[in-house]
Amino acid sequence: MMQSGSRGGQSSFGASLRGNNTEAEDSSSFYLMITGQVESGDFGGADNLYCKYSFSYGHDWTVVTGLDGVTAGLSQIAKKGSAGMDNTFGGSVVWNFPIDVAFKSTNAFGWPRISFTVYGIDALGRDKTYGYGSMLVPTQPGHYQKEIEMYAPMPSSWYQRILNGITGTYPEFFDTKFVSQGSNREVTRVESTGSVKVQVQVATKDMQKFGYVPASSGTSPLDFSTHTINAGGMGHSSTQSMDTNLFS
C-alpha cells in the first residue's frame, strides 16, 4: 500500500511539474496569429494566373502552427470569369487562397512580412513572373483589407525585352523573399505590373507581459506607447518600446 501511494505521489508530482513547465513556456513568449486569404489579382489583360505567398521573419520568431506547419503556399491556376463575373470582380483573377499561421516570439524585432509573387502562363504555355510585392503584417489586432502594388524587374534595353519575349526568359528575382528585404534593392529597376488584394485577421496574445502596449489613439500602425508594467509571473517590471527599427 505504501509503495502504491508512493507511485501515485510521484505520478502526481510529475504531472504537476509538466504543467508548471508548460505554463512557464507559455509565459515566456507572446503570440501572433494570422488568418485570411489572398483574394484576387488584377494584371490588366493577363490571365491564367497563380499566386505564391511566403512569410519572412526574424531569428527570434518560431512557427507554432499553420497549414501543415508551413509558412508558404501556392494557389491554383485561375482564369477570369464570364462578362458578368468580370463586372463583379472588376476583371480580376480570383483565388481566395487561405492563409493560416501562428508565431511566437520574445522580441518584436523581425516582425513578420508576407511576400507575394504572381506567375502566369504566356501564349506559348511558358511560365512567366508577372509581379512581386510584400506587406508588413499589421501590428494592431483586427481585420484588414489590403491592396498590394506589384512590380517586376525591367529588361536592360528594348532589344533585351524583345529577346526575352522570344526566348521566354523573362527577368526575375532569384529569391522571391528578396522584396521583403531592405538591403541591396537600390540598384534594381522595376516597373508596375498590377495589384493583389488580401484580407487578413490579426490577433495577439500576452504582448503586454513584455511591455508592448498599443497606443489607444495613434496615427501610425507602428505607434506604440512605452509603459512600465508588471511582467505577470516573472517577478519584475519590464519597460520596452516598439519603434520602426524593430521591423527592418
Salt bridges, closest charged atoms under 4 A:
GLU25 OE2 - LYS104 NZ 3.23
ASP47 OD2 - LYS79 NZ 3.86
ASP122 OD2 - ARG126 NE 2.94
GLU191 OE2 - ARG161 NH1 3.56
ASP206 OD2 - LYS205 NZ 2.88
ASP206 OD1 - LYS209 NZ 3.75
